Amino acid sequence: MLFSKQAGPAKLPANELIAVSLKTLIDLAGPAAGLNLKHSAIRAGQSGAYASRFKGRGMEFEEARMYQPGDDIRSIDWRVTARTGKPHTKIFREERERPVFISVDNRPAMHFATRGAFKSVLAAKLAGLLAWAAQHHGDRIGGQIFTGNRCGELKPQNGKHAVLRFLNAISLQDDDTAGSVITLEQVLSRLMQHARPGSLVYIISDFRGMNDQVETYLAKLSRHCQVVLIFVYDPLESHLPEKGRYRFIAGDGVSAASLSGTGVATDDKRDVVIDTSDRQRLLSYQQHFTRRLDQLEQIANKMGLALIQCSTTDDPIQRLR
């Protein structure tokens, strides 16, 4: 949505503010090269940028321990054995590529903005930057894209082809009115099944539909994966507008989903008017946003997750930096 005061109608946004093109996502490859998204210690670059939790024969020495039956004799640490008089084995930390799994919210409520670009456009650009950055780091890229009634996953693969496949899926996503509504709870349940242990998982969403079950799924996911939450929001959600009447221009089917709880009047599916003299309703709307953000912050602190907040007016590159 575009935002304007009663004094004049809102100008229609440029196409790139309401829908992201595949070319735009491809062009993010350059800016993404400068992003440092390593959330673990860097190891040998030849075989991936991340150190695995699994131990085995690899390039990075981990520790020496007492020899155990079944240990490879080639791994005996002769210096420690000579010094202690007891056989010791070298243990190495295996180096391998890390799967990066990016979940992108494209539900109807994401097709909304009073400033900048739609939340859905911002989410797509954030996902594109992360995918290209992961490719630059030598990681495998996969993801999940969910709309109001569909959810699909792409298995992590290597190379630019995997990035292009993911970006193409994002740019082609379009909701239809058929089918039952998919909840955030169902999305997280599917994410748990597709994100393999040891993955770096990004969830880009406005996180509407948070509940106790969603929190439970996040807790289970964080036990085996590194999880980063990226909270996308519009300034209207966090700050009440000045007193007056405001007119919004909405995309098809967006009005009710984006402004539910505000008590706004809807002239048609493309025209929405808010009278901010009803402060109680607007305050209730803002409190709903605040509770959602507080819940996310509490979950992130409790589970040790990274949480990034990104407004529709923010530069996604700067926010990821």
Buried (B, 14 or more C-beta within 10 A) or exposed (E): BBBBEEEEEBEEBEEBBBBBEBEBBBEBBEBBEEBEBBEEEEBEEEBBBBBBEEEEEBEEEBEBEEBEEEBEEEBBBEEBBEEEEEBBBBBBBBBBBBBBBBBBBBBBBBBBBBBBBBBBBBBBBBBBBBBBBBBBBBBBBBBBBBBBBBBEBBBBBEEEEBBBBBBBBBBEBEBEEEEEEBBBBBBBBBBBEBBBEBBBBBBBBBBBBBEEBBBEBBBEBBEBBBBBBBBBBBBBBEEEBEEEEBBBBBBEBBBBBBBEEBBBEBEEEBBBEBBBEEEEBBEEBBEBBEEBBEBBBEBBEEBEBEBBBBBBEBEBBEBBE
